[in-house]
Amino acid sequence: MFTSHTFNARNPPTRLSSGYGRQRLKTKPSHLANSLPLPSNVNRPRIDLIVFVINLHSQYSLRNVEECLSHVDSSFFLGKVCFLATGAGRESHCSVHQNTVIKLAHTYRSPLLFCDLEVESFRVTMAQRLVRMLQICAGHVPGISAVNLLSLLRRSDSPPSKEL
């Protein structure tokens, strides 16, 4: 399982990964990384979005994401980073509590998405949502910027920031 994904709008993913379903997108491959920092000796295009994937069934997954966060420039947290918590459909099997990842996303002022990747329709919907987020972060959606992303994704019933 990939822990962090970087997508570039000029070279976005053909498939987000086998875990995200088999949805074909009219795009080019993206860069996928197991951890950060990325090698500095590689010529790569601009990074438009970083998706940190946390498997709620694995404490290792959470620790790996927490370690990788220190390698991300603080300017990226202005709409170019999001967290994706997988395994949310089987809460009884979770070793990472949902409140833990909610607080993590809140600390970094980044959107948090929950998904059960074992359900095909959820994978397809999540892939579509991530591609739309990528389009916004890359500046391909007129009138919406990456900075607006958090407020666009915030649920109306979510608690105010003081309560987290």
Helices and strands as residue ranges (DSSP letters): E 4-7, G 18-20, E 31-33, E 49-55, H 59-69, G 74-77, E 81-86, G 91-93, H 98-107, E 112-115, H 120-137, G 146-148, H 149-153, G 161-163
